[in-house]
């Protein structure tokens, strides 16, 4: 009997110990559920890749040399000052949260900049002013609402921004002035901590934003955004608050991109798709309504543009099959393009002219080098590199650049198969057939670019996995018709584009169609889960990052300020027929089809795809007997941004792919 009791005690102790092991555990701000201990070799192997940095140009110093940049040296990106090309980076902000959107005060009576910051990834951004002379930060907004897009008036006396302060749902346009006592060097910490008083200038339902000030600072160019395919431009007279439409159209939906006032105040420059499939750069003359399409000869989107303060030069970037191309026009010679120095093939963003208009600042990035701040001297045609971001001691020449491919999908265009563009990264050292990971972008109106990713390079160089980034229907960059091909009841057609990619992979002699993984974030997370449901037997494993699991619960629980915007894209769940369809195609409804291992990653404070979306998916798959690893960041939102958390995410993801895609058992080398 004693022996039998001992066996029973041992048996129940084993069950108890296993249940303890199976319980979620916490490490810092991470909740780790089902993820095994990380082998030290993975930590060591990833160390260099996780210490790759990048830097982005933020703006020129208007009253002296140098520029502001954003880069990370600790746990989160902060604002730094660089005095000259290749100069030392002097850190200015030191917060636990990532800092974004730095914009210099434009006048001479103050030395500082505007920036935004949220808490815990919740995206309720607040505006702040950093006084460089005093080294002090002053809160500008109320500390609770969502505030975005701060734009200085030309004299620096006012800031226009978008805010949900009024009712928490609609984004109004507000303006505030810098109250001098609160911004003086002698202001107390209590004074600096109080929000400035702002005034509503556009109070309306929906999402409104300030684009630019008129040269005399009496009017604002504002935009009303309805969807990725529909928006409207207006001029707001600040004295009367009257809205006057720019380029009014009847019975025609137009999507506007960037909008800026001409420096003489006579017109508006904007990008829009009103004249064709792509976002073309147009000059609109206010007095006559005459329009001049500047990029009529280019069949690609204008993704960004900037005007010199003296009004003499215009710089713009086109998105040509995912690759950026820069143009600078001389406005005194009818938009004739200037000669420019050769630029690295890749991505260009953040354009801004120096105060005298002779230099153009930007961020350059490509698949083999991380982003850095650059400038072009337009007189000498010289390209200057301002920052040299570290790459963890790795050799950038060993990094892999992708091949642009197009594969046929299930439907046709003009009697021929529709072709889906994708960027295909192939490992340099091939030993037998190569396993593949399909990485699907979010949005869904997003686009995959050949940008730098140390995580992708790790998969290629260390694990020997090929990676393919498809731009399935619904992606931006390929025309407004392509952008709408997945809307409403056509949602599953984008998933079928992944099925066509699986067919393409099976036809490639170097790729292993029996070892395919799929991953994606946000809408890409939905696509990952939907791919598992539709093609479970052709997928080996999947990683879902902040993905939608049920369109109805998502639309009912996503933040109120963005709910109507998402209903335009996905469909209105309040309509009975649409609700039935959304439930039918949701991964939660089809979760019983999932038998492959799944890693789910979620930020607890996510305002876009609430954490309930991942939790219900994890619980359902586990209830059905599926294997799920679950990782939650308590101080994160729509994806991880803090280095401590992203590092562990990298460890867990690497171990997951090793075990379930490469068939390496734990403890193997």
N, C-alpha and C positions, 0 to 999 in steps of 0.2 A: 504493500500500500504506500509505504514511504517513497519507494522508487517511482510508483505511478504518480504520486503527488508532485514529485520533483520534475517529472516529464511535463506535467500539466503547467507547473509554474514556469518552466523553461519555454514551453510553447506560447503561453500568453505574454511572457516577457518579450519573445521574438516579435509577436504581433504588435505589442506596444511600441517597441523600438522602431519597427518599420513604419508605424503610423506617425511617430514623431519625425522620422526622416522625411516622410511624405508631406509633412506640413510646410506651408510657406515659411521662409526665413527672411530676415531683413538684414541688409548690409548698407549702412548709410541711409540714403533715401530710396533705396531699391527694395522692392518686394520680389523675392526669387521663389518661384513655385514650380517644382518639377525639374529644374535645371541641375544637373549633377555638378559636383565640385569641378572647378576649372583646372586642368593640368598645368603645372608651371611652364611646361614647354610652349603652350599656346600664348601665355602672357609674355614670355621672352620673345617669341617669334613675332608677335604683333607690336611689340614695344616701339620699334622704329617707325612703322606705318602710322601708329597712333600719335606720334610726335611730329608728324608733318604739319606745318602751319601754312596759312595763307593770309593775304592782306588785301584790303579793298580800299580804293580811293574814295574819300568822303567829300572833300571840298578844298578849294584854295583859300589861303589866308588873304583877305581882301586888302590888308593894310601893311603887308610886309612879305618876306619870303616864306616859303614852306606850305605844307598842306596837312590836313587831317586825314588819318587812315583808321581803319578798324582791323584789329588782329587780336589773337589770343596768346597770352603768355602764362596764364594760370588756368582757372576752371571755366572761364567764360570770356567771350570777346569784349574788348574795351576800346576806347578811343585813344589814339596816340597822335603825337605831332612829329613830323619829319621836316627838317629845315631845308634840305637840298637832296638831289638824287644820291642814293646810296648812304644817306646820313643816318645817324642813330635815331632809334624810335624812342620818344619820350612819352611814357604813359601818363594820361591825364585823368582818366576815370578809373576807379577801383571799387567796383561793385560785385556782389555775389551773382547778380543776374546779368545776362548778356545785354549790352548797350547797343542801340542801333540808330541809324538815321541822323548822324551829326551834320549840322548845317551852320556855318559861320555867321555871326552877326554881321550884316553888310555895311554898316557905317563906321565912322572913326571914333565916336565918343565912347565906345565900349569894346572890350576884347573878350569874346566868349562865343559860345555856340549853343544851339538848340539840339537836344537829343531826346530819344524816347526809350522807355524801359517798362517791362511788365514784371510781374511776380509769379514765379513758379510755372511759367509757360502758359498762363491763363489768357494771355493776349488782351488783357484790359490795360492797354498801353497808357502811360502818363507822359506828359511833356515836361521837360526840365530845361533850365538854362544853367550852363556851367560858366562861371566867371573865371577866366584864366588868370587874371591878376590876383584875385583873392583866393583862388583854389576852392571856391565854394559852389555848391549846387542849390538851385532854387526850384521848388515845385511850381509848375504853372497851372496844372489842371487839378481836378477835385480829388484825385486819388482813388476813385471808385469806378467811374465810367470808362468807356473805351474811346480813346482819342488817337487819331492818326493824321498823318500828312501835313505837318506844320510847314507853312510857307511864309517867309519874311516879306514884309513890304520893302520897297526899294530903299526907303529911308531908315529902316530898322525899327520904326515906331510901333508896328503892329505885326501880329502873327495870325494868320488864318489857318484854321484846322477843322477837321471833322470830328464830331463828338456825339455819343449817345446819351449825354447828360440829361436831356429833357425827359425821356421816358424809357431809356434802356433798350429800345428797339430801333427807332429811326436814327439815322446819322445826319444831324444838321450841320451846317457850316457856321462856325463861330469865329469871332476875332477877339483878341485881347491885346492890351498895350502893356509895355514893361513899366510898371510902377516904380519910379526911380528910388524912393526910399527903400523898397524891398530889395533892390538890386545894387544898392550902394555898398562900398567896402565895409561900412560900419553897421550894416544890417545885422540884427540878432538872428540866431538860429531859429527862434520862434517865428520871426517875421518871414524868414526864407521858407519855412515849412508850411505856410499857409498858401492855399491856391490863389492864383490871380483871378480877378473877376472878368468873365468873358461875356460877350454879347452875341446873341443869335442874329445872323444876317440872312440865312436861308433856313426857314422852318417848314419842313415838308415831310410827307411820308416817304419812306424808302432810304436809299443810300446816296448821299450827296457828299461831294468832296471839292475842296478848293484846288485849282490848278495853277493859277498865276495872277499876279497883280497887274493892273494897267500901269503904264509908266508914270502917271501922275498920282498913283495910289488911291484913286477915288472909286475904282471899280475892281471887281473880281471876276475872273473866268472860273466858272464852276461846272461840275459835271454831275448828272444824275445817272447812275448806273443801274440798269435793270437786269442784264444778264451778259454773258460773254458775247452775245450777238446783238445787243441793243443798249444804247446809251444816248445821252443828249447833252449838248453844250449850251450854256447860258452865260450872259453877262449880268452880273448883279451890281446895281448901282447902290453903293454903300449908304448914301444919304437917304434914298427913298426905299431901299430894299426891293426895288422892282427888278424882275427877271425878264431879260430880253433874249429870245432864242438866237443862237448862232447857227447859220445854215439850216433854217427850218425846212422840214420835209413832211409832206403828207403821204400817208399810206406806204411809208418806206422805213424799214428798220435799218439803222446804221450803228456800227460799233466803232467808237472812238478810242484811240490810244492816248498818246501824249498831246497836250494842248498848251501853247504858249502865246503870249501877246507879242506882237512885233514891237521893236524898241521905239518906233515913232508913234505908236498907238493907233495906227491906221488899219491894222489888220490882225488876224489870228492865224498862227501856224498850227495845224493839227494833222494827226494821222488818222485815217479812217478807211473803211472798206466800202464806202458809198459808190465808188466807181468801178468796182470789180470784185474779184475774189480776195484780194490782199489789202493790207493796211498801207495805203499810199500817203505820202507827205504832200499836203496841200496848203496853199496860202489863200486865205479868205479875206477879201477887202470889205471892211465893214460898211463903208458909205454906199457901195454899189451892189454888194453881194457877189461880185465877180470872184471866180475860183480859178486858181492856177495849180495844176497838179505837177509838182516838182519831180516826182519819181515815176512819171507815166511810162517810162521805158523799162522799168524794173518789175518783174513778175514775182516779187517777194515782199514780205511784210517789212515795214520800217518799224523797228522795235524800240528805238530810242532816238532822241535828237536834242540839241542844245543850241542856244543863240548866244553870240558874243554880246557883252554889255553895250558895246558901241554900235551894235546892229549891223556890222559889216560882214560877219561870217556866220554860217550855219553848218553845224556838224550833225550827221545822222548815221545810224547803223542799220543795216538790213540783215535779216535772218534768212540766209540762203542755204536751204536744206540743212539747217541746224548749225551752220557756220556763219560767224559774223563778218561783215565787210563794212569798213568805215569810209565815209565820204565827207569832205569838207568843201562847202560851196562859198564862193565869193558873191555876196548879195549885191555888190556894186556892178557886177558884170552879168546880171540875169542868171544867177545860180550856176555859173560855170564851176565845175569841179577843179579843186586845186590838186597839184601833185603832192603825194604823201610818201614817206619812207615805207619800205616793206615792213609788214607786221606779222608776228607769228600767227599761223593758222589756228583759229580757235574762237573764243568768245570775247566780246568787248562790251563793257557796260559802264554806267556811272559817268557819263560825259559831262564835263563842265569846263568852260573857258576861264582862263585867268582874267583878272580885272581889266588888263590892257588888251585882252583878246589875242595875244600872241602865242599863248600856249594852251593846249588842250589836254586836260587830265582825264584819266580813264583807268579801268581795271582790265587786265588781260589775263586770260586763263585758257589752258587747253588740256588735253587728256594726259600729257606727259609732264606738265609743270603746274604747280598750284598757282592760284591767283596772286597777282602782285600789282602795285600801283605804278603807273607809267605816265609819261607826258610826251607830247610832240611839240617841238618848237616849230611853229608854222613858217617862220622866216628862214631858218636854216635847214628845215626838213629833217631834223635830228630826233630820234626816239631816245628818251631817257628813262632809265629804270630807277624808281625811287626806293623800292623795298626789295629785299632778297630773302624770301621766306625759307626757313629751314625745311629740309626734307628728311630729317631723322638720320642723316648720314647715308641715305640710299643714293644710288646712281640713277638719275632721271633718264639717262639714255637707255636704261633697261626697262623703263616703263613702256607699256603697250599702247599704241594709238589704234583706234578702231577702224574698221572698214564699213563704209556705208553700203548696205545691201537693200534690195527691195524684193519681197517675196509675194507670190500670188495668194489671194484669199478667195473666199467662196463666191463673191458676186462679181459683176462685170461693169465696166465703164466703156461705152462706145463699142460694145461687142468683144472687148478683151478683158481678161481677168484684172480686177483691181489690184494694184500693187501697194503693199504696206512698207513704208520705210523703216529701217532699223539700223542701229549701230552694233556691229559685231566685233567683240574683243576676243582674240585668240591667243592662248599662251605661247610664248616663244619656244619653250622646250616641250615637245610633244612625245609622250611615251604611250603608244597605243591610242585607243579611241578616247576622246576627251569628254568628260561630263560637262553639262551645261546648266547655267542658271539664267532664267528669263527674269529680267528686272523691269517691272511695269510702273510707269510714272503715275503721279497723282493728278488731281485737277477736278474733273477729268479733262479740263481744257488746258492741261499742261503740255509739255513737250520734253522729250529726252534729248539732251545735247551731249556732244563729246567733251564734257567738262572733266576737270581733274577729280578723281576719287581715290584716296589711298586705300579704301576698303576694296574697291574693284581691283586695284593693282595687287593687293594681297592675295585675292582669290586667284588671279592669273599667275603670279610669280611664285607663290608659296604653296598653293593647293593644286595648281594645274587645272583650274576650272575655267572654261570659256564662259563669257557673259554676253548676253544679247539684250539690248534696250530697244524694244519696239515702240513705234509711234502709231498705235492703232487708231482706227477711226474715232473721231472726237477730239483728237489732238489739235493743238494750235500750230500755226506755222505753215499749213498746207492749203490754206484757203478757207473761206467761210462755209462753203458747202461741206467740206470734209469735217469741219468743226461740229456740224449739226447731225452727222450721220448716226450718232449714238443717243440722240435725245429721246426722252419719253419712252414710248413702246418699242423703240429700237435698241434698248440698252444691251440686250444679250448679243447683239451683232458684234460689239467690240470684243466680247469673250470669244466669239467664233474666230476672230482674227488671231487670237492666241492658238486656237486649234489649228489654223492654217500654218502658224509658225512651227508647231509640233511636227506637222507634215514636212515642212522645209528642213527641219533638223534631221529627220529620219532619212532624208535624201542626201545628206552631206557625209561623204565617206570618212571624214576625220572626227565626226561627232558621235557620241554614244547616246542613242535615243532611249536606251533603257535606264539612263541616269540623268534625268532632267529635274531640276528644282525650279521653283517659281517664288518670286518675292515682289513686294511692292508696299508703298506707304499711302495712307489715306484712301483716295479712290483706287490707287494701285493695290491697297490692301483688300478692298472689295474684289478687285479683279483677281487677286491671288486666291481668295476663298472661292470665288465663282469658278475659276479654272479648276480648282480641286474638285468641286462638285460636278462639273461637266466632263472633266477628263481625268478623273481620279486614277484610272488604271494606267495612264501614260505619264504620271508625275510621281517622282520618288519621295519628295519632301517639300515643305513650303514654309516661308517666313512671312507672316502678316504683321505689318507695322501700322498701328492706329487705323485699322480698316473698318469699313462699314459692314456689319453683319446682317442687318435688317433695315431696309430702306424706310419702312414705316416708323419704327421706333427711332431711327436716326433723324428723320424729318421732324418728328414730334419733340425731340429732345436737344437738337443742335441749338446753339445760342440764338436768341430771338432776333438779333440784329442781322443774321445771315439766312434765316429760314426761308423767306420769300425768294431770295436769290437762288437757293438750292432747289426750290420747287420748280422754278423755270427750267432748270437743267434736268432734274430727275423725274419730274411729274408731281402733281399735287395729290398727296395722300388723302386729302379730304374728299376727293372725287371717288365714288364707289368703284368704278371700273379700273381707275388707275391704282387704287389701293389694292384691289385684288391682284392686279398684275405685279405690283411691287412686292407684295408678299410672295407671289409665286416664284419670282426669280431671286429672292433673297437667299444668301447662303444659309441663314438659320433654318429656313424651310427645307433646304436640301442637305442639311448637315449629315444625315444618315449615310449619304453617299461617300463621305470622307473617311478613308481608312488609312491614309498616309500620315506620317509624323508631321506635327505642326508646331512651330514656334510663334507665339503671339507676344508682341511688344506694345506697350501702351503707356501714355502719360496720364496720370490721375487727374490732372487739371485741364485736360483737353477741351477747349470750348467748341471745337468744330465737330469732331467725332467723339462724343462722350465715352468715358471709360466703361459705361454699361454695355456698349456695343461689343467690346472685346470680352468682357466678363461673361455675357450670356453665350457667346460663341464657344468659349473655353468650356463652360459648364455643359453645354449641349454635346460637344464632341466627346468629352470625357464620359458623359452619361451613356453615349453610344458605344463606349469601349475604345475610343481613339486615344492616341498618345499625344499629349500636349505639354510643351514647356511654356511657361508664362512668366513674363518679366514686366513689372510695373514700376514706373518712376514717380514717386510721390511729389517731387518738386519739378515735374516736367509737364508739358502740354502736348501739342500736336507734333510729336517726335522729340527725341532727346537732343538737348543743346549743351549740357554741361559735361565737361570732359570726363569727370569721374564716372558718370553714367554711360556716356557713349563708349568709353573704354570697356566697361563690363558688357555692354551690348555687343561689342565686337568679339569679346572672348566667347560669349554664349553662342553667338551666331556661327563663329568658326567651328566650335565643338559640334554644333548641330549639323552643319554641312559635312564635317568629317565622319560623323557617326551614321548619318542617314543617306547621304549622297555618295560619299566615297567608301562606305562600308568599313570604316576603321573603328574597331572596338575601343572602348575607353581603356586608357593605359598603354595603348600602342604608340609607337614613335613615328 
